[in-house]
């Protein structure tokens, strides 16, 4: 409040006391202030010869921010030269805050601020004033623009907009090393007074760090700060306005500073000697122990490299670094043997990978420790004399022949006997056997190189004293070839020669193949068979490189004279014993063009005239086929006509059987067949209605009288027979085919009862017994029926 009162008093002295320097009035507008008042004179209309009164040029007012008085704050006064004090002039105000922030007395022109203002929210307001005649409502003066500035007071403390801060600085840094720069912002007016003048200071964090009071730069204040002693620091920074004077406002922030690691510490072993115990059975490459050197640094500065110092055991052991734990892992490079050496001693050196040259003067960044390894005795399995045994045997070697032997020994102090046997998983077919005591391997079956050229199986050796201790070795047996197969000519076995071939022309190159294993340098020889060497049409030229050429010996060949030639070729190999074979090649004579390109090798082409094309040959063949088809069709029609003539003859027609290759649809299928041939031919000629298709005329359904249960079967059959005879559209199923005549020529004459003059009761069937054994069954049937009728009559 004291500050505000002082500012108000200063402004009153400046404005009302007339301490401002008078300025020349602006053209056509005179802004002046009356004594003891903030007044803006509006320009009036004057004569060119009217004397202008000099006044102070002033077009802005000032108003204090954060005014807390009970009455509206007086800002200033507007006045027009045309206002004579008679109340005829009205003053108006427009622009920023007119009516809401600032008001004007329409009669006197006094301006007041009706609410408290904040410079940080809006530093100034631009308004326009005008004098208007009350009666005419017309402007007396043009509009005049002026500014009301909000006078700042120190009402905002400095703020760290980016806080809290995080910073890092390497450990062991010298005094004054840069850490971080902080910055505070004050919302007050930096151009007026010291309200926005900020000064920095450290409230917490001394004596480790210091800060520049003007720039806010933080630096180290102590030398050789060690991360391994203390890593984190929290510094409290204060920013105070008014240049740090009493009564200024202040703001604070926290800066968290971390010391980053540098390689200022060498690795150190916690003890000088490490003792390890290792069984002699440890496999090569396995880890047998761990040692560790301690480095208080962090990250890559703590990475350690371990090395074995050349000396005792340096060639048996190796050491590598575990990247996660930074331990030295000792591994076995070669197998250990308790019986050979029981202890080893060597030194291990630990050093940093990433060195800092600034700390070389502190001493060497490495340390050395001694490692002592004691080898423990272990009962071990037998050891074979070789890691792999390779043997050879000829195929067809007699069963039981020894082809080699294996040897294993027990190297422990108390040596034990060894037993051998074949691993059945690797030799399931039992081609070989082994002597359990001696280790000799013999054949168990006849071997064939052409089926299996190599055998691979395992031999297991175990200690008699401890059968569970076993060792295994691989056996590789190669089956050697015996020359038992003769060489044969490779495909093709057939070739061609042009009719215009010349003597000495090679028409085909042939090679040989041998099913035996061909050793390096094996040679095949080719020659013509002796029986074909007399006046040969072709001969064989051996090229001495396991190939031969078939050579023509005649000046041209004719297909008309001979189409095929057979050439016997003898092939021999160079193995022992020598094997040979005779292979016959077929040579076909073909027609070729002048370049030797084969045009035709067909047999029928020999008999065709020269120049007859393939299309012409096909046309001739088609004509021959058509002529043959016509002849066959003609013969078939003649046979069919002759058969129809025989069927129409009464004397020649017997029991005719009509064969259909089509299958009907059952009893309801009335459209499938025409059984007119089974009926009387005379009836067929009189009634030409088709029986195999549905007639066009609609036939009424047949009326069938009901059949009584006691009706005789013969009456039933005659009734159905009469229905079918009278109905031309009756279906063919359940029908009786009647024959009006029988054929002639039968020894028994007619057997039909149709057209018989006598009844069934008048027939005498005794003559059937005279026809021989073929009619015995028929005679017995009719004889029984006759006796039955006679008994019935009696």
C-alpha positions in Angstrom: 0.0 0.0 0.0 2.9 2.3 0.7 4.3 1.7 -2.8 0.9 2.4 -4.4 0.6 5.7 -2.4 4.1 6.8 -3.4 3.3 6.1 -7.1 0.1 8.1 -6.9 1.9 11.0 -5.3 4.6 10.9 -8.0 2.0 10.9 -10.8 0.1 13.8 -9.2 3.3 15.8 -9.1 4.1 15.0 -12.7 0.6 15.7 -14.1 -0.7 18.4 -11.8 2.5 20.1 -11.0 3.3 21.0 -14.6 6.7 19.3 -14.6 6.2 17.9 -18.1 8.0 19.7 -21.0 5.5 21.7 -23.2 5.3 20.5 -26.8 4.3 22.3 -30.0 0.6 21.6 -30.6 -0.3 19.3 -33.5 -1.8 20.8 -36.7 -5.6 21.2 -36.6 -5.7 19.6 -33.1 -4.7 21.2 -29.9 -4.5 18.9 -26.9 -3.7 20.8 -23.7 -4.1 20.3 -20.1 -5.5 22.8 -17.7 -3.6 23.6 -14.6 -4.1 21.0 -11.8 -6.1 18.7 -14.0 -5.5 15.9 -16.6 -7.3 17.5 -19.4 -7.5 16.7 -23.2 -8.6 19.8 -25.1 -10.6 18.9 -28.2 -9.8 21.2 -31.2 -12.5 23.6 -32.1 -13.3 25.7 -35.2 -11.2 28.9 -35.2 -10.6 31.7 -37.6 -7.4 31.7 -39.5 -6.5 35.0 -37.8 -7.4 33.8 -34.3 -4.5 33.6 -31.9 -3.9 30.0 -30.7 -3.1 29.5 -27.1 0.0 27.3 -26.5 -0.7 24.2 -24.4 0.9 20.9 -23.5 0.5 18.2 -26.1 -0.8 15.1 -24.2 -2.7 12.2 -25.7 -2.4 9.5 -23.0 -3.5 8.9 -19.4 -2.1 6.6 -16.7 -4.1 4.5 -14.3 -2.8 2.4 -11.4 -3.3 -1.4 -11.6 -4.8 -3.3 -8.7 -6.5 -0.1 -7.4 -8.4 -1.1 -4.3 -10.1 2.2 -3.3 -13.8 2.5 -2.4 -14.4 5.2 -5.0 -13.9 4.9 -8.8 -10.3 5.9 -9.7 -10.1 9.3 -11.4 -8.3 9.0 -14.8 -8.5 12.4 -16.4 -10.8 15.0 -18.1 -11.9 15.8 -21.7 -12.6 19.4 -22.7 -13.5 21.2 -25.9 -12.7 24.8 -26.7 -16.3 25.1 -27.9 -17.5 24.3 -24.4 -18.4 27.6 -22.8 -19.7 26.0 -19.7 -23.3 26.5 -20.6 -24.2 22.8 -20.7 -24.7 22.7 -24.5 -21.8 20.2 -25.1 -22.1 16.5 -24.5 -19.0 14.3 -24.2 -18.9 10.7 -25.5 -16.4 7.9 -25.0 -15.9 4.7 -27.2 -13.2 2.1 -27.7 -11.5 -0.5 -25.4 -13.4 -0.8 -22.2 -15.7 2.2 -22.8 -18.7 1.7 -20.5 -17.3 -1.4 -18.8 -14.0 -0.4 -17.6 -14.0 3.4 -18.1 -16.9 5.9 -17.8 -17.2 9.6 -18.7 -19.3 12.4 -17.3 -21.2 13.6 -20.4 -21.3 17.2 -19.0 -17.9 17.7 -17.4 -15.9 15.1 -19.5 -14.4 13.5 -16.3 -13.1 9.9 -16.9 -13.1 7.3 -14.2 -12.0 3.6 -13.9 -14.9 1.7 -12.4 -13.0 -1.6 -11.7 -9.6 -2.8 -10.7 -7.1 -3.3 -13.6 -4.3 -5.9 -14.2 -1.4 -4.8 -16.3 -0.4 -8.4 -16.9 -3.9 -9.0 -18.4 -4.0 -5.9 -20.6 -1.3 -3.2 -20.4 -3.2 -0.3 -22.2 -6.5 0.7 -23.6 -7.2 2.7 -26.8 -10.2 5.0 -26.6 -11.9 7.7 -28.8 -13.5 10.9 -27.5 -15.9 13.3 -29.2 -17.9 16.5 -28.2 -21.5 16.6 -29.5 -24.1 19.4 -29.5 -26.9 18.5 -27.1 -29.6 20.1 -29.2 -28.6 19.1 -32.7 -26.9 15.8 -31.8 -24.2 16.8 -34.3 -20.5 16.5 -33.6 -18.8 19.7 -32.6 -15.3 18.2 -32.9 -13.8 15.3 -34.9 -13.1 12.2 -32.9 -9.9 12.3 -30.9 -8.0 9.1 -30.0 -6.0 8.7 -26.9 -4.5 5.9 -24.8 -4.9 4.9 -21.1 -1.9 2.9 -19.8 -2.1 0.7 -16.8 0.8 1.6 -14.5 2.6 -1.5 -13.2 3.2 -2.4 -9.6 5.2 -5.4 -8.3 2.5 -7.9 -7.9 4.0 -11.0 -9.6 6.8 -13.2 -8.2 9.4 -14.8 -10.5 8.5 -18.3 -11.7 10.6 -21.2 -13.1 8.5 -22.5 -16.0 10.8 -25.5 -16.7 11.3 -26.7 -13.2 12.1 -28.9 -11.5 15.4 -29.5 -13.3 17.5 -32.6 -13.8 21.2 -32.3 -14.6 24.3 -34.5 -14.8 28.0 -33.7 -14.4 30.9 -36.1 -14.6 32.5 -37.1 -11.3 36.0 -35.8 -10.5 35.2 -32.6 -12.4 37.2 -29.5 -11.6 35.8 -26.4 -9.9 33.6 -24.3 -12.1 32.5 -27.1 -14.4 29.2 -26.2 -16.1 26.2 -28.1 -14.8 23.0 -26.3 -15.9 21.4 -22.9 -16.5 18.0 -22.1 -14.9 15.7 -19.2 -15.9 12.9 -17.6 -14.0 10.3 -15.4 -15.6 8.6 -12.3 -13.9 5.3 -11.1 -15.4 5.7 -7.5 -14.2 6.8 -4.7 -16.6 10.5 -5.0 -17.3 10.7 -1.5 -18.6 9.4 0.2 -15.4 11.3 0.0 -12.2 12.8 -3.1 -10.7 9.7 -5.2 -10.6 10.9 -7.7 -13.2 14.7 -7.6 -12.3 15.5 -11.1 -11.1 18.5 -12.2 -9.0 19.4 -16.0 -8.4 20.8 -17.6 -5.3 21.3 -21.1 -3.8 19.3 -21.9 -0.7 20.3 -25.5 -0.5 23.2 -27.4 -2.1 26.3 -25.5 -0.9 29.2 -25.9 -0.8 29.1 -28.4 -3.7 27.6 -26.0 -6.3 27.3 -22.3 -7.1 25.1 -20.2 -9.3 25.6 -16.9 -11.2 23.1 -14.4 -9.7 22.4 -12.8 -13.1 22.5 -15.6 -15.6 21.4 -18.5 -13.4 24.3 -20.8 -14.6 25.0 -23.5 -12.0 28.6 -24.7 -11.7 30.6 -27.1 -9.5 32.1 -25.5 -6.4 34.2 -28.4 -5.0 36.9 -30.4 -6.8 37.1 -34.2 -7.1 33.5 -35.1 -6.2 33.5 -38.9 -6.2 30.4 -40.8 -7.6 31.4 -43.8 -5.5 31.1 -41.6 -2.4 27.9 -39.7 -3.2 26.0 -39.9 -6.5 22.8 -37.7 -6.1 22.6 -34.1 -5.1 19.5 -31.9 -4.7 20.0 -28.1 -5.0 17.3 -25.5 -4.1 17.5 -22.4 -6.3 15.7 -19.0 -5.5 14.9 -16.2 -8.0 13.9 -12.8 -6.4 12.7 -9.6 -8.1 13.4 -6.0 -7.2 17.1 -6.8 -7.8 17.1 -9.0 -4.6 16.2 -6.0 -2.4 14.0 -6.2 0.7 10.4 -6.4 -0.2 10.9 -8.2 -3.5 8.9 -11.3 -4.4 10.7 -14.6 -4.8 10.2 -18.1 -6.4 12.1 -21.3 -6.0 12.8 -24.5 -7.9 14.7 -27.8 -7.3 17.6 -29.0 -9.4 18.5 -32.8 -9.1 22.1 -33.3 -10.1 23.6 -36.7 -10.7 27.3 -37.4 -10.9 28.1 -39.6 -13.9 30.7 -42.3 -13.7 34.2 -42.1 -15.1 36.8 -44.9 -15.1 38.7 -43.7 -12.1 38.9 -47.0 -10.3 40.9 -50.1 -11.4 39.6 -53.7 -10.9 40.8 -55.5 -7.8 40.6 -59.2 -6.8 39.2 -59.7 -3.3 41.8 -62.4 -2.7 45.1 -63.3 -4.2 44.6 -67.1 -4.6 41.6 -69.1 -5.9 41.4 -72.9 -5.4 39.3 -75.0 -7.8 38.7 -78.8 -7.9 37.9 -80.4 -11.2 37.1 -84.1 -12.0 39.2 -85.6 -14.7 36.1 -86.6 -16.6 35.1 -83.0 -17.2 34.3 -82.6 -20.9 36.3 -80.2 -23.1 34.7 -76.8 -23.3 32.9 -77.1 -20.0 33.1 -74.4 -17.3 35.1 -75.6 -14.4 35.1 -72.5 -12.1 34.5 -68.8 -11.8 36.6 -65.9 -10.3 35.7 -62.2 -10.0 37.5 -58.9 -9.7 35.6 -56.0 -8.2 35.4 -52.6 -9.9 33.4 -49.9 -8.2 32.8 -48.0 -11.4 29.6 -48.4 -13.4 28.6 -49.4 -16.9 31.3 -49.8 -19.5 33.8 -48.3 -17.1 33.3 -51.5 -15.0 33.8 -53.9 -17.9 36.6 -56.3 -17.1 38.8 -58.5 -19.4 40.4 -61.6 -18.0 43.5 -63.2 -19.4 45.6 -66.2 -18.3 49.3 -65.3 -17.9 51.4 -67.6 -19.9 52.8 -70.4 -17.8 51.8 -73.7 -16.2 48.4 -74.8 -17.5 48.0 -72.0 -20.0 47.5 -74.4 -22.8 44.9 -76.5 -21.0 42.6 -73.8 -19.7 40.9 -70.7 -21.1 39.0 -67.8 -19.4 36.2 -65.7 -20.8 34.2 -62.8 -19.3 30.5 -63.2 -18.3 29.0 -60.0 -19.7 26.2 -60.0 -17.2 28.1 -60.6 -14.0 31.6 -59.5 -15.1 33.0 -62.8 -13.8 35.9 -64.7 -15.3 34.7 -68.2 -16.4 37.5 -70.7 -16.6 36.9 -73.4 -19.3 38.7 -76.6 -20.2 40.5 -76.6 -23.5 42.0 -80.1 -23.3 41.0 -83.3 -21.4 42.4 -83.8 -18.0 44.1 -87.0 -16.8 44.6 -87.7 -13.2 47.1 -90.5 -13.9 49.2 -88.0 -15.9 49.0 -84.8 -13.8 47.1 -84.1 -10.6 47.4 -80.3 -10.2 47.9 -77.1 -12.2 48.8 -73.5 -11.1 48.5 -70.4 -13.3 47.9 -66.7 -12.9 44.9 -64.6 -14.2 45.0 -60.9 -14.9 42.0 -58.6 -14.8 42.0 -55.2 -16.6 39.5 -52.6 -17.7 38.5 -52.4 -21.4 37.8 -48.7 -21.5 40.6 -46.6 -20.0 40.5 -42.9 -19.1 43.9 -41.2 -19.9 43.2 -38.6 -17.2 43.7 -41.2 -14.5 46.8 -43.0 -15.8 48.9 -41.4 -13.2 46.9 -43.1 -10.4 48.6 -46.4 -11.3 48.0 -49.5 -13.5 44.3 -50.3 -14.1 44.7 -54.1 -13.7 45.2 -56.7 -11.0 46.6 -60.3 -10.8 45.5 -63.4 -8.9 46.7 -67.0 -8.7 44.5 -70.0 -9.6 45.2 -73.5 -8.3 43.4 -76.4 -9.9 43.3 -79.9 -8.3 42.4 -82.8 -10.6 40.1 -85.4 -9.0 40.4 -89.1 -10.0 37.3 -90.6 -11.7 36.6 -94.2 -12.7 36.7 -93.8 -16.5 35.5 -96.0 -19.4 37.9 -97.8 -21.7 39.6 -95.7 -24.3 39.9 -96.9 -28.0 43.2 -96.6 -29.7 41.7 -94.7 -32.6 38.8 -92.3 -32.9 37.6 -94.1 -36.1 38.4 -97.5 -37.6 38.3 -97.9 -41.4 38.5 -101.4 -43.0 38.2 -102.9 -46.4 36.8 -106.2 -47.6 36.1 -107.7 -51.0 32.6 -108.6 -52.0 31.6 -112.3 -51.9 34.2 -112.9 -49.1 33.4 -116.1 -47.3 31.4 -115.9 -44.1 33.6 -115.8 -41.0 36.6 -114.1 -42.6 38.3 -111.7 -40.2 38.7 -108.2 -41.8 40.1 -106.2 -38.8 40.2 -105.6 -35.1 39.7 -102.8 -32.6 41.6 -102.2 -29.3 40.4 -100.4 -26.1 42.3 -100.1 -22.8 41.4 -99.1 -19.2 43.8 -96.3 -18.3 42.8 -96.1 -14.6 45.2 -97.1 -11.9 43.5 -100.5 -11.3 43.3 -101.6 -14.9 40.4 -103.8 -15.8 39.7 -106.2 -18.7 37.6 -105.0 -21.6 34.7 -106.6 -23.5 33.6 -105.7 -27.0 30.2 -106.0 -28.7 28.4 -104.4 -31.7 25.8 -101.8 -31.1 22.7 -103.5 -32.5 21.1 -100.1 -33.3 23.7 -99.4 -35.9 24.0 -102.9 -37.4 20.5 -104.2 -37.2 21.0 -106.7 -40.1 24.0 -108.4 -38.4 26.4 -108.4 -41.4 29.4 -108.6 -39.1 30.4 -110.2 -35.8 33.1 -109.3 -33.2 35.0 -111.4 -30.8 34.2 -110.1 -27.3 37.6 -110.7 -25.9 40.0 -110.0 -28.8 38.0 -107.3 -30.6 38.4 -109.0 -34.1 35.7 -108.2 -36.7 34.5 -110.9 -39.1 31.9 -111.2 -41.8 28.6 -112.8 -40.9 26.9 -112.8 -44.4 28.0 -112.6 -48.0 28.5 -109.0 -49.1 27.4 -107.5 -52.4 28.9 -104.2 -53.4 26.2 -103.5 -55.9 23.6 -103.5 -53.2 25.6 -101.9 -50.4 29.0 -100.3 -51.0 29.8 -99.2 -47.5 28.8 -100.2 -43.9 28.9 -97.9 -40.9 28.2 -99.2 -37.4 29.5 -98.8 -33.8 31.5 -101.0 -31.5 31.0 -100.6 -27.7 33.7 -101.4 -25.2 32.9 -101.9 -21.5 34.9 -102.6 -18.4 34.6 -106.0 -16.8 34.8 -104.5 -13.3 32.1 -101.9 -14.1 30.0 -102.8 -17.2 28.1 -99.4 -16.9 31.3 -97.6 -18.0 31.3 -97.9 -21.8 32.8 -96.1 -24.7 31.9 -96.2 -28.4 33.8 -96.0 -31.6 32.6 -95.9 -35.3 33.6 -98.6 -37.7 33.6 -97.8 -41.5 33.9 -100.8 -43.8 34.3 -100.3 -47.5 33.2 -103.2 -49.8 35.7 -103.6 -52.6 34.4 -104.4 -56.0 35.1 -107.7 -57.9 34.7 -107.5 -61.6 31.7 -109.7 -62.1 29.5 -107.8 -64.5 30.4 -107.2 -68.2 30.0 -103.7 -69.6 26.9 -102.9 -71.6 26.2 -100.3 -74.2 24.4 -97.2 -73.0 21.1 -96.2 -74.6 20.2 -95.8 -77.4 20.2 -99.4 -78.7 18.6 -98.1 -82.0 19.8 -95.5 -84.4 19.1 -94.4 -88.0 21.1 -94.0 -91.2 20.2 -91.8 -94.1 19.7 -93.3 -97.5 22.3 -90.9 -98.9 24.9 -91.7 -96.3 28.5 -91.7 -97.4 31.3 -94.2 -96.6 33.2 -93.3 -93.4 30.3 -91.2 -92.0 29.7 -91.5 -88.3 26.0 -92.1 -87.8 26.0 -92.6 -84.0 28.3 -92.2 -80.9 27.9 -94.9 -78.3 29.3 -95.3 -74.7 29.3 -98.1 -72.2 28.1 -98.6 -68.6 29.4 -101.1 -66.0 27.5 -102.1 -62.9 30.8 -102.8 -61.2 32.5 -100.0 -59.3 34.7 -98.3 -61.9 38.1 -97.6 -60.5 40.1 -94.7 -61.7 41.5 -95.3 -65.2 39.2 -98.1 -66.2 39.0 -98.4 -70.0 36.3 -99.8 -72.3 37.2 -101.1 -75.7 34.7 -101.5 -78.6 35.0 -103.8 -81.7 32.8 -105.4 -84.3 31.7 -109.0 -83.7 33.6 -111.5 -86.0 30.5 -112.8 -87.7 29.6 -109.2 -88.8 33.1 -108.4 -90.1 32.7 -110.1 -93.5 31.5 -107.5 -96.0 30.0 -105.3 -93.3 27.5 -102.6 -94.1 28.7 -100.8 -90.9 31.7 -101.0 -88.7 32.8 -99.7 -85.2 35.5 -97.1 -84.7 36.9 -97.1 -81.2 37.8 -93.5 -80.1 39.9 -94.8 -77.1 38.0 -92.6 -74.6 35.3 -95.0 -73.6 33.2 -94.1 -76.6 32.9 -95.4 -80.1 31.3 -94.4 -83.4 29.1 -96.4 -85.7 30.6 -95.8 -89.2 28.8 -96.4 -92.5 30.7 -98.5 -95.1 28.5 -98.2 -98.1 27.7 -95.3 -100.5 24.0 -95.0 -99.8 21.3 -97.4 -98.5 17.9 -98.3 -99.9 14.8 -98.8 -97.8 13.2 -100.8 -100.6 16.0 -103.3 -100.5 16.5 -103.5 -96.7 14.9 -101.3 -94.0 16.7 -102.6 -90.9 20.3 -103.6 -90.1 21.5 -105.4 -87.0 25.1 -104.6 -85.9 26.7 -106.8 -83.1 29.2 -104.7 -81.0 31.6 -106.3 -78.5 32.5 -104.2 -75.4 35.3 -105.2 -73.0 36.4 -103.6 -69.7 39.9 -103.4 -68.3 39.4 -104.9 -64.9 40.5 -108.3 -63.7 39.1 -110.7 -64.8 38.2 -109.2 -68.1 34.4 -109.1 -68.8 32.9 -108.6 -72.2 29.4 -108.6 -73.7 27.9 -108.5 -77.2 25.3 -105.8 -77.8 23.2 -105.7 -80.9 22.3 -102.3 -82.3 19.4 -101.8 -84.6 20.0 -99.4 -87.5 17.0 -98.2 -89.5 17.3 -96.7 -93.0 15.4 -93.4 -93.3 14.8 -90.8 -95.9 16.7 -87.6 -95.2 17.2 -84.2 -96.9 20.5 -82.9 -98.2 21.5 -81.6 -94.8 21.1 -85.0 -93.2 17.8 -84.2 -91.4 15.5 -87.3 -91.2 12.2 -86.8 -93.0 10.6 -90.2 -92.7 11.3 -93.7 -91.3 7.8 -95.2 -91.7 7.5 -98.7 -93.2 4.6 -97.8 -95.5 6.4 -94.8 -96.9 8.7 -97.2 -98.8 5.9 -98.2 -101.2 4.5 -94.7 -101.8 5.5 -92.8 -104.9 8.1 -90.2 -104.5 6.6 -86.8 -103.5 3.3 -88.3 -102.0 2.4 -86.1 -99.1 1.0 -87.2 -95.7 -2.4 -85.6 -96.5 -2.7 -87.6 -99.7 -1.9 -90.8 -97.7 -4.6 -90.0 -95.2 -7.2 -89.4 -97.9 -6.4 -92.7 -99.6 -6.8 -94.5 -96.2 -10.2 -92.8 -95.6 -11.5 -93.9 -99.0 -10.5 -97.5 -98.3 -12.2 -97.4 -94.9 -15.5 -95.9 -96.5 -15.5 -98.7 -99.2 -15.1 -101.4 -96.6 -17.9 -99.9 -94.5 -20.2 -99.9 -97.6 -19.5 -103.5 -98.3 -20.1 -104.6 -94.7 -23.4 -102.6 -94.6 -24.5 -104.2 -97.9 -23.8 -107.7 -96.6 -25.7 -107.0 -93.4 -28.8 -105.8 -95.3 -28.8 -108.9 -97.5 -28.7 -111.1 -94.4 -31.5 -109.2 -92.7 -33.7 -109.4 -95.8 -33.1 -113.2 -96.0 -34.1 -113.6 -92.4 -37.3 -111.7 -92.9 -38.3 -113.9 -95.8 -37.8 -117.0 -93.6 -40.0 -115.6 -90.9 -42.9 -114.9 -93.2 -43.0 -118.5 -94.4 -45.5 -120.7 -92.6 -43.6 -123.9 -93.1 -40.2 -122.5 -91.9 -41.2 -120.4 -88.9 -40.6 -122.2 -85.6 -40.2 -120.9 -82.1 -38.8 -117.5 -82.8 -36.7 -115.8 -80.1 -36.4 -112.1 -80.3 -33.3 -110.7 -78.4 -33.3 -107.2 -77.1 -30.1 -105.5 -76.0 -32.2 -102.9 -74.1 -33.6 -103.4 -70.6 -37.2 -102.3 -69.9 -38.6 -100.3 -67.1 -40.6 -103.1 -65.4 -44.2 -104.2 -65.6 -45.5 -100.7 -66.1 -43.2 -100.0 -69.1 -45.6 -100.2 -72.0 -43.5 -98.2 -74.4 -40.2 -100.1 -74.5 -40.7 -103.0 -76.9 -42.7 -104.1 -79.9 -43.6 -107.8 -79.2 -45.6 -108.0 -82.4 -43.1 -110.6 -83.6 -44.4 -112.9 -80.9 -47.9 -112.7 -82.2 -49.5 -114.3 -85.2 -47.9 -112.8 -88.4 -51.3 -112.7 -90.0 -52.7 -110.7 -87.2 -49.7 -108.3 -87.5 -50.4 -107.8 -91.2 -54.1 -107.0 -90.5 -53.5 -104.8 -87.5 -50.6 -102.3 -88.2 -51.0 -100.4 -84.9 -47.6 -99.8 -83.2 -47.4 -101.7 -79.9 -44.3 -100.0 -78.7 -45.7 -96.4 -78.6 -48.8 -94.8 -77.1 -51.6 -94.5 -79.7 -52.9 -91.1 -80.6 -56.6 -92.1 -80.1 -57.8 -92.0 -76.5 -58.9 -95.5 -75.5 -61.5 -96.1 -72.9 -60.3 -98.0 -69.9 -61.1 -101.7 -70.1 -63.8 -103.0 -67.9 -62.6 -106.1 -66.1 -65.3 -108.1 -64.4 -64.3 -109.1 -60.9 -62.9 -112.6 -60.6 -64.5 -114.8 -58.0 -62.3 -116.7 -55.7 -63.6 -120.0 -56.9 -63.3 -119.4 -60.6 -61.4 -122.0 -62.4 -57.9 -120.9 -63.6 -58.6 -122.1 -67.1 -61.6 -119.7 -67.4 -59.4 -116.9 -66.0 -56.7 -117.5 -68.6 -59.2 -117.6 -71.5 -60.8 -114.4 -70.3 -57.5 -112.6 -70.2 -56.6 -114.1 -73.6 -59.8 -112.8 -75.1 -59.2 -109.3 -73.7 -55.8 -109.0 -75.2 -56.9 -110.3 -78.6 -59.7 -107.7 -78.8 -57.6 -104.8 -77.3 -54.9 -103.6 -79.8 -53.4 -101.2 -77.2 -53.1 -103.8 -74.4 -49.6 -103.7 -72.7 -47.2 -106.6 -73.4 -46.9 -107.7 -69.8 -49.0 -110.6 -68.4 -49.8 -111.6 -72.0 -50.0 -114.9 -73.7 -48.4 -115.1 -77.2 -50.5 -117.3 -79.4 -49.2 -119.1 -82.5 -51.8 -120.0 -85.2 -49.5 -122.6 -86.7 -46.5 -124.8 -85.9 -43.4 -125.3 -88.0 -42.9 -128.4 -90.0 -40.0 -130.9 -89.8 -40.3 -131.9 -86.2 -40.3 -135.6 -85.5 -42.9 -135.0 -82.8 -44.9 -132.9 -85.1 -46.9 -130.1 -83.4 -47.0 -130.1 -79.6 -49.4 -127.2 -79.5 -53.0 -127.6 -78.3 -54.1 -124.7 -80.4 -56.5 -125.6 -83.3 -56.7 -129.2 -82.0 -59.9 -130.9 -82.8 -59.9 -133.0 -79.7 -60.2 -131.8 -76.1 -57.5 -132.2 -73.6 -59.3 -135.2 -72.1 -59.2 -137.1 -75.5 -55.4 -136.9 -75.8 -53.3 -140.0 -75.4 -49.7 -139.4 -74.3 -48.5 -142.9 -74.3 -46.5 -142.4 -77.4 -44.1 -140.0 -75.5 -42.5 -143.0 -73.9 -41.4 -144.2 -77.3 -39.4 -141.1 -78.1 -36.5 -142.0 -75.9 -34.9 -140.9 -72.7 -35.0 -137.2 -73.7 -38.8 -137.2 -73.4 -39.0 -139.3 -70.3 -39.7 -136.4 -68.0 -42.5 -135.1 -70.3 -44.0 -138.6 -70.6 -44.1 -138.9 -66.8 -45.8 -135.5 -66.4 -48.6 -136.2 -68.9 -48.9 -139.8 -67.6 -49.6 -138.6 -64.1 -52.1 -136.0 -65.4 -54.0 -138.7 -67.4 -54.2 -141.0 -64.4 -55.5 -138.1 -62.3 -58.3 -137.3 -64.8 -59.3 -140.9 -64.9 -59.6 -141.1 -61.2 -61.6 -137.9 -61.2 -64.1 -139.3 -63.7 -64.6 -142.4 -61.7 
